[in-house]
Amino acid sequence: MAKILRGLTTDGSAQILVINSTDMVSEAVRLHSCEPTAAAALGRVLTATSLMGTTLKNKGNNITVNFRGDGPCGHILAVSDYMGNVKGYVQNPHTDIPRKANGKIDVSGAVGKGTLNIVKDVGEKEPYIGITNIVSGEIAEDISSYYAESEQIPTVVSLGVLLRPKKSVLAAGGLIIQLLPFAAEDVIEKIEKNLPAITGISALFKEGKTNKEIADIALEGIDYDIFDEYEVGYKCDCSRERMGSALLTLNPVDLYNILVEDGKIEVGCQFCNNKYSFTGSDIEEIRKKAKK
């Protein structure tokens, strides 16, 4: 299972979130049969979304992060609950473009230009929606830019996914540091000084570093307290009941035509690829239950 650590500097200047998301990203790559470039892009988005989810306050809250770029990956979407459990998909999972001149996976080229759409459902009548431009397509910079523009929170984001030659995930992880109101100048200066040491965060996890050891690197010279550390994972909450209810939102004529032609309707979940089959009698039973 993936693990998230949450901490706070002793003086209340900043909060830190660290995740080893290797298992989480591995499961997503397996489910979607991702090629290397798509795997790296989806892995970074899942990792960031999981960390962002932990900033939500209440059970039932969730956050959706959607990169709507014009690159070959297409849309990349992830959803996290308030604990950091995630699900997601990449529109074109078989995307694999040439690497950059330095040998690194070209995530920015695969994402392209477009918008980053973030929706927070925190139990209010209307969800919070934030839309910013994709500034680099590298994911971490885009998340940092979103926080600066939409929430006015200075935020450091580091994300990484390392792949084995056979496309499986060797290491994946991420870190977010957010400055809180009235952050001390000396704390800000120390965080900025420490930034180069955490840019290759997936390599740190590959070396066997723990969440705490990475937090120690990021906050070297700064006293901080660990709030908690717990396991999270790639979790899809789809069900036959939920898929059946979704069918009722379709045009009845379209439903009828499909049933006449095929005798059944098969619905697939885009997050986990589970498939659910419904006959005409199944749909009638669902409709009756919905009316009660």
RANORTA-V589972 format. One record per residue. N is the residue number from 1. RES is the residue in one letter. SS is DSSP state (~ for helix, > for strand, _ for the rest). PHI is phi in degrees with one decimal (* if undefined). NEAR is the number of other ideal C-beta (glycine too) atoms within 10 Angstrom. Layout:
BEGIN
n=N res=RES ss=SS phi=PHI near=NEAR
n=N res=RES ss=SS phi=PHI near=NEAR
END
This chain:
BEGIN
n=1 res=M ss=_ phi=* near=11
n=2 res=A ss=> phi=-71.5 near=25
n=3 res=K ss=> phi=-131.6 near=20
n=4 res=I ss=> phi=-114.7 near=24
n=5 res=L ss=> phi=-114.2 near=21
n=6 res=R ss=> phi=-124.1 near=21
n=7 res=G ss=> phi=-143.1 near=22
n=8 res=L ss=> phi=-142.5 near=15
n=9 res=T ss=> phi=-62.5 near=22
n=10 res=T ss=_ phi=-57.3 near=11
n=11 res=D ss=_ phi=-89.8 near=15
n=12 res=G ss=_ phi=76.8 near=13
n=13 res=S ss=_ phi=-79.7 near=21
n=14 res=A ss=> phi=-154.4 near=25
n=15 res=Q ss=> phi=-111.1 near=19
n=16 res=I ss=> phi=-127.9 near=24
n=17 res=L ss=> phi=-128.2 near=24
n=18 res=V ss=> phi=-131.5 near=30
n=19 res=I ss=> phi=-136.5 near=30
n=20 res=N ss=> phi=-95.7 near=25
n=21 res=S ss=_ phi=-102.4 near=33
n=22 res=T ss=~ phi=-55.0 near=23
n=23 res=D ss=~ phi=-65.9 near=17
n=24 res=M ss=~ phi=-61.9 near=30
n=25 res=V ss=~ phi=-68.5 near=33
n=26 res=S ss=~ phi=-58.1 near=20
n=27 res=E ss=~ phi=-64.5 near=20
n=28 res=A ss=~ phi=-64.1 near=28
n=29 res=V ss=~ phi=-63.2 near=27
n=30 res=R ss=~ phi=-66.1 near=14
n=31 res=L ss=~ phi=-61.5 near=19
n=32 res=H ss=~ phi=-99.4 near=20
n=33 res=S ss=_ phi=50.1 near=12
n=34 res=C ss=_ phi=-74.6 near=27
n=35 res=E ss=_ phi=-78.0 near=20
n=36 res=P ss=~ phi=-50.4 near=20
n=37 res=T ss=~ phi=-65.2 near=27
n=38 res=A ss=~ phi=-63.6 near=29
n=39 res=A ss=~ phi=-62.7 near=29
n=40 res=A ss=~ phi=-65.3 near=30
n=41 res=A ss=~ phi=-65.7 near=32
n=42 res=L ss=~ phi=-63.4 near=30
n=43 res=G ss=~ phi=-60.8 near=32
n=44 res=R ss=~ phi=-65.2 near=30
n=45 res=V ss=~ phi=-65.7 near=30
n=46 res=L ss=~ phi=-61.3 near=35
n=47 res=T ss=~ phi=-62.7 near=35
n=48 res=A ss=~ phi=-64.0 near=27
n=49 res=T ss=~ phi=-64.4 near=25
n=50 res=S ss=~ phi=-59.8 near=30
n=51 res=L ss=~ phi=-63.2 near=26
n=52 res=M ss=~ phi=-64.5 near=25
n=53 res=G ss=~ phi=-62.0 near=26
n=54 res=T ss=_ phi=-71.1 near=23
n=55 res=T ss=_ phi=-86.9 near=20
n=56 res=L ss=_ phi=-73.3 near=20
n=57 res=K ss=_ phi=-95.7 near=8
n=58 res=N ss=_ phi=-126.9 near=8
n=59 res=K ss=_ phi=-58.7 near=9
n=60 res=G ss=_ phi=98.9 near=10
n=61 res=N ss=_ phi=-73.0 near=19
n=62 res=N ss=> phi=-151.0 near=19
n=63 res=I ss=> phi=-132.0 near=24
n=64 res=T ss=> phi=-116.5 near=18
n=65 res=V ss=> phi=-114.7 near=28
n=66 res=N ss=> phi=-129.0 near=20
n=67 res=F ss=> phi=-88.0 near=28
n=68 res=R ss=> phi=-103.8 near=18
n=69 res=G ss=> phi=-94.2 near=24
n=70 res=D ss=_ phi=-98.7 near=12
n=71 res=G ss=_ phi=-78.5 near=23
n=72 res=P ss=_ phi=-62.5 near=18
n=73 res=C ss=_ phi=-68.2 near=29
n=74 res=G ss=_ phi=71.3 near=21
n=75 res=H ss=> phi=-71.4 near=15
n=76 res=I ss=> phi=-125.0 near=28
n=77 res=L ss=> phi=-129.2 near=22
n=78 res=A ss=> phi=-142.0 near=27
n=79 res=V ss=> phi=-128.5 near=22
n=80 res=S ss=> phi=-125.8 near=27
n=81 res=D ss=> phi=-86.2 near=20
n=82 res=Y ss=_ phi=-74.2 near=17
n=83 res=M ss=_ phi=-92.8 near=18
n=84 res=G ss=_ phi=109.0 near=27
n=85 res=N ss=_ phi=-72.1 near=21
n=86 res=V ss=> phi=-129.0 near=33
n=87 res=K ss=> phi=-145.5 near=25
n=88 res=G ss=> phi=-174.9 near=27
n=89 res=Y ss=> phi=-158.3 near=24
n=90 res=V ss=> phi=-118.7 near=29
n=91 res=Q ss=_ phi=-58.0 near=17
n=92 res=N ss=_ phi=-121.8 near=18
n=93 res=P ss=_ phi=-65.8 near=22
n=94 res=H ss=_ phi=-92.2 near=13
n=95 res=T ss=_ phi=-67.5 near=23
n=96 res=D ss=_ phi=-151.0 near=19
n=97 res=I ss=_ phi=-105.9 near=17
n=98 res=P ss=_ phi=-56.2 near=9
n=99 res=R ss=_ phi=-72.6 near=13
n=100 res=K ss=_ phi=-70.1 near=12
n=101 res=A ss=_ phi=-59.9 near=7
n=102 res=N ss=_ phi=-85.3 near=6
n=103 res=G ss=_ phi=90.7 near=6
n=104 res=K ss=_ phi=-84.5 near=10
n=105 res=I ss=_ phi=-63.7 near=22
n=106 res=D ss=_ phi=-88.2 near=20
n=107 res=V ss=~ phi=-66.2 near=28
n=108 res=S ss=~ phi=-60.7 near=21
n=109 res=G ss=~ phi=-66.9 near=19
n=110 res=A ss=~ phi=-77.8 near=26
n=111 res=V ss=~ phi=-82.7 near=31
n=112 res=G ss=_ phi=78.4 near=16
n=113 res=K ss=_ phi=-101.9 near=14
n=114 res=G ss=> phi=157.2 near=17
n=115 res=T ss=> phi=-127.0 near=13
n=116 res=L ss=> phi=-107.3 near=26
n=117 res=N ss=> phi=-108.4 near=17
n=118 res=I ss=> phi=-124.0 near=21
n=119 res=V ss=> phi=-119.9 near=15
n=120 res=K ss=> phi=-111.6 near=19
n=121 res=D ss=> phi=-102.3 near=15
n=122 res=V ss=_ phi=-114.9 near=14
n=123 res=G ss=_ phi=88.6 near=12
n=124 res=E ss=_ phi=-82.5 near=9
n=125 res=K ss=_ phi=-61.1 near=4
n=126 res=E ss=_ phi=-122.9 near=6
n=127 res=P ss=_ phi=-71.3 near=15
n=128 res=Y ss=> phi=-80.8 near=13
n=129 res=I ss=> phi=-124.1 near=11
n=130 res=G ss=> phi=-120.8 near=15
n=131 res=I ss=> phi=-128.8 near=14
n=132 res=T ss=> phi=-132.2 near=17
n=133 res=N ss=> phi=-76.2 near=12
n=134 res=I ss=_ phi=-71.2 near=23
n=135 res=V ss=_ phi=-87.9 near=16
n=136 res=S ss=_ phi=-140.7 near=14
n=137 res=G ss=_ phi=83.6 near=23
n=138 res=E ss=_ phi=-83.0 near=18
n=139 res=I ss=_ phi=79.5 near=30
n=140 res=A ss=~ phi=-60.4 near=23
n=141 res=E ss=~ phi=-64.0 near=15
n=142 res=D ss=~ phi=-69.5 near=25
n=143 res=I ss=~ phi=-66.2 near=28
n=144 res=S ss=~ phi=-60.9 near=22
n=145 res=S ss=~ phi=-64.6 near=18
n=146 res=Y ss=~ phi=-58.4 near=25
n=147 res=Y ss=~ phi=-62.3 near=22
n=148 res=A ss=~ phi=-67.8 near=13
n=149 res=E ss=~ phi=-81.8 near=15
n=150 res=S ss=~ phi=-89.5 near=15
n=151 res=E ss=_ phi=-119.3 near=15
n=152 res=Q ss=_ phi=52.4 near=7
n=153 res=I ss=_ phi=-118.0 near=15
n=154 res=P ss=_ phi=-60.0 near=16
n=155 res=T ss=> phi=-138.1 near=19
n=156 res=V ss=> phi=-99.9 near=20
n=157 res=V ss=> phi=-130.4 near=26
n=158 res=S ss=> phi=-130.2 near=24
n=159 res=L ss=> phi=-136.2 near=27
n=160 res=G ss=> phi=-162.0 near=25
n=161 res=V ss=> phi=-137.3 near=29
n=162 res=L ss=> phi=-106.9 near=20
n=163 res=L ss=> phi=-114.7 near=22
n=164 res=R ss=_ phi=-80.0 near=10
n=165 res=P ss=_ phi=-55.8 near=7
n=166 res=K ss=_ phi=-91.9 near=6
n=167 res=K ss=_ phi=78.7 near=15
n=168 res=S ss=_ phi=-75.4 near=11
n=169 res=V ss=> phi=-86.6 near=24
n=170 res=L ss=> phi=-85.0 near=15
n=171 res=A ss=> phi=-160.8 near=23
n=172 res=A ss=> phi=-152.1 near=31
n=173 res=G ss=> phi=-176.5 near=30
n=174 res=G ss=> phi=-161.3 near=33
n=175 res=L ss=> phi=-148.8 near=25
n=176 res=I ss=> phi=-130.4 near=26
n=177 res=I ss=> phi=-120.0 near=23
n=178 res=Q ss=> phi=-120.5 near=18
n=179 res=L ss=> phi=-76.6 near=19
n=180 res=L ss=_ phi=-99.0 near=15
n=181 res=P ss=_ phi=-53.0 near=7
n=182 res=F ss=_ phi=64.1 near=8
n=183 res=A ss=_ phi=-60.4 near=17
n=184 res=A ss=_ phi=-68.9 near=15
n=185 res=E ss=~ phi=-61.5 near=8
n=186 res=D ss=~ phi=-67.5 near=12
n=187 res=V ss=~ phi=-67.9 near=22
n=188 res=I ss=~ phi=-59.6 near=14
n=189 res=E ss=~ phi=-63.3 near=11
n=190 res=K ss=~ phi=-68.6 near=18
n=191 res=I ss=~ phi=-62.2 near=24
n=192 res=E ss=~ phi=-61.8 near=10
n=193 res=K ss=~ phi=-65.0 near=11
n=194 res=N ss=~ phi=-84.4 near=18
n=195 res=L ss=~ phi=-54.8 near=12
n=196 res=P ss=~ phi=-58.0 near=8
n=197 res=A ss=~ phi=-75.5 near=14
n=198 res=I ss=~ phi=-116.3 near=21
n=199 res=T ss=_ phi=-67.1 near=11
n=200 res=G ss=_ phi=-99.4 near=14
n=201 res=I ss=~ phi=-66.4 near=29
n=202 res=S ss=~ phi=-65.8 near=27
n=203 res=A ss=~ phi=-66.2 near=14
n=204 res=L ss=~ phi=-63.9 near=22
n=205 res=F ss=~ phi=-68.3 near=25
n=206 res=K ss=~ phi=-60.4 near=16
n=207 res=E ss=_ phi=-72.2 near=10
n=208 res=G ss=_ phi=97.9 near=8
n=209 res=K ss=_ phi=-64.5 near=19
n=210 res=T ss=_ phi=-87.7 near=15
n=211 res=N ss=~ phi=-57.0 near=22
n=212 res=K ss=~ phi=-64.9 near=13
n=213 res=E ss=~ phi=-64.0 near=14
n=214 res=I ss=~ phi=-71.5 near=24
n=215 res=A ss=~ phi=-62.0 near=24
n=216 res=D ss=~ phi=-62.2 near=14
n=217 res=I ss=~ phi=-67.2 near=16
n=218 res=A ss=~ phi=-67.1 near=25
n=219 res=L ss=_ phi=-113.9 near=20
n=220 res=E ss=_ phi=-56.9 near=12
n=221 res=G ss=_ phi=84.6 near=11
n=222 res=I ss=_ phi=-123.7 near=20
n=223 res=D ss=_ phi=-74.1 near=9
n=224 res=Y ss=> phi=-148.0 near=19
n=225 res=D ss=> phi=-117.0 near=8
n=226 res=I ss=> phi=-83.9 near=14
n=227 res=F ss=> phi=-78.2 near=13
n=228 res=D ss=> phi=-166.8 near=9
n=229 res=E ss=> phi=-147.9 near=16
n=230 res=Y ss=> phi=-153.3 near=13
n=231 res=E ss=> phi=-88.2 near=12
n=232 res=V ss=> phi=-136.9 near=23
n=233 res=G ss=_ phi=-159.5 near=17
n=234 res=Y ss=> phi=-84.8 near=25
n=235 res=K ss=_ phi=-132.4 near=15
n=236 res=C ss=_ phi=-100.7 near=18
n=237 res=D ss=_ phi=-104.6 near=12
n=238 res=C ss=_ phi=-69.3 near=18
n=239 res=S ss=_ phi=-156.3 near=12
n=240 res=R ss=~ phi=-61.6 near=14
n=241 res=E ss=~ phi=-62.1 near=11
n=242 res=R ss=~ phi=-66.8 near=12
n=243 res=M ss=~ phi=-65.6 near=20
n=244 res=G ss=~ phi=-63.9 near=20
n=245 res=S ss=~ phi=-64.6 near=14
n=246 res=A ss=~ phi=-64.8 near=13
n=247 res=L ss=~ phi=-61.7 near=17
n=248 res=L ss=_ phi=-68.6 near=12
n=249 res=T ss=_ phi=-84.0 near=6
n=250 res=L ss=_ phi=-80.5 near=12
n=251 res=N ss=_ phi=-61.9 near=8
n=252 res=P ss=~ phi=-55.9 near=10
n=253 res=V ss=~ phi=-64.5 near=8
n=254 res=D ss=~ phi=-63.9 near=10
n=255 res=L ss=~ phi=-59.1 near=16
n=256 res=Y ss=~ phi=-61.8 near=12
n=257 res=N ss=~ phi=-63.6 near=11
n=258 res=I ss=~ phi=-65.4 near=17
n=259 res=L ss=~ phi=-65.2 near=17
n=260 res=V ss=~ phi=-63.5 near=9
n=261 res=E ss=~ phi=-78.1 near=8
n=262 res=D ss=~ phi=-108.2 near=11
n=263 res=G ss=_ phi=82.4 near=9
n=264 res=K ss=_ phi=-159.5 near=13
n=265 res=I ss=> phi=-123.2 near=20
n=266 res=E ss=> phi=-109.4 near=11
n=267 res=V ss=> phi=-118.1 near=16
n=268 res=G ss=> phi=-110.5 near=12
n=269 res=C ss=_ phi=-87.0 near=18
n=270 res=Q ss=_ phi=-72.9 near=13
n=271 res=F ss=_ phi=-90.9 near=21
n=272 res=C ss=_ phi=-126.6 near=18
n=273 res=N ss=_ phi=70.3 near=13
n=274 res=N ss=_ phi=-65.6 near=14
n=275 res=K ss=> phi=-119.7 near=10
n=276 res=Y ss=> phi=-126.9 near=19
n=277 res=S ss=> phi=-109.4 near=12
n=278 res=F ss=> phi=-131.7 near=20
n=279 res=T ss=_ phi=-94.1 near=13
n=280 res=G ss=~ phi=-60.2 near=15
n=281 res=S ss=~ phi=-66.9 near=9
n=282 res=D ss=~ phi=-61.8 near=17
n=283 res=I ss=~ phi=-66.6 near=20
n=284 res=E ss=~ phi=-63.5 near=10
n=285 res=E ss=~ phi=-65.7 near=13
n=286 res=I ss=~ phi=-64.3 near=19
n=287 res=R ss=~ phi=-62.6 near=14
n=288 res=K ss=~ phi=-65.8 near=9
n=289 res=K ss=~ phi=-65.6 near=11
n=290 res=A ss=~ phi=-66.7 near=10
n=291 res=K ss=~ phi=-79.3 near=6
n=292 res=K ss=_ phi=-73.6 near=4
END
